[in-house]
Amino acid sequence: ISSLNPEESKELGLFLQWGAEYIEKNFSPKKIYTVIISEKVPHIHFHLVPRYSDDVTSMDYLKLALSGELRQ
């Protein structure tokens, strides 16, 4: 992320905002987690992960969601 220029940083922020607004409007989750993975390769990988219950939260929830093991 530190290698992004100001315009690229702004664009990333707008993508994240648009995605979170879309999820909130159409799915009404309790929370939305944002996960950004940036390595020394020319791309940024991110997830917007909605959470609908309080059964599992925080990193435990993200681990299940991102591994495909989450059962709703």
C-alpha positions in Angstrom: 0.0 0.0 0.0 2.9 2.3 0.7 3.8 2.2 -3.0 0.4 3.6 -4.1 0.4 7.2 -5.3 -2.3 9.6 -3.9 -4.7 9.0 -6.8 -4.4 5.2 -6.4 -4.9 5.4 -2.6 -8.0 7.6 -3.2 -9.4 5.1 -5.8 -8.9 2.2 -3.4 -10.7 4.0 -0.7 -13.6 4.7 -3.0 -13.8 1.0 -4.0 -13.9 0.0 -0.4 -16.5 2.6 0.4 -18.7 1.6 -2.5 -18.5 -2.1 -1.7 -19.3 -1.5 2.0 -22.3 0.7 1.1 -23.6 -1.9 -1.3 -23.3 -4.7 1.3 -25.0 -2.5 4.0 -27.8 -1.5 1.7 -28.6 -4.9 0.2 -27.7 -7.3 3.0 -27.9 -5.4 6.3 -25.1 -7.2 8.2 -24.2 -6.4 11.8 -20.6 -5.7 10.8 -18.4 -5.6 7.8 -14.8 -6.6 8.1 -12.3 -5.2 5.7 -9.2 -7.4 5.0 -6.4 -6.0 2.8 -3.4 -8.1 1.8 -0.6 -6.4 0.1 2.7 -8.1 -0.7 5.6 -7.1 -2.8 3.8 -7.9 -6.0 2.0 -5.4 -8.2 -1.5 -5.9 -6.9 -3.6 -5.4 -3.7 -6.0 -8.1 -2.6 -9.0 -7.2 -0.4 -12.1 -8.8 1.0 -15.2 -7.1 2.4 -16.6 -9.8 4.8 -20.1 -9.2 6.2 -21.0 -10.7 9.6 -24.6 -11.4 10.4 -24.5 -12.9 13.9 -22.6 -12.6 17.1 -22.0 -16.4 17.4 -18.4 -16.0 16.2 -16.6 -12.7 15.9 -13.3 -11.0 15.2 -10.3 -13.1 13.9 -12.1 -16.3 14.5 -14.9 -15.2 12.2 -12.5 -14.0 9.5 -10.6 -17.3 9.6 -13.8 -19.3 9.0 -15.1 -16.9 6.4 -12.0 -16.6 4.4 -11.3 -20.3 4.5 -14.9 -21.1 3.2 -15.7 -23.0 6.5 -18.3 -20.5 7.7 -21.8 -21.9 8.0 -24.6 -19.4 8.2 
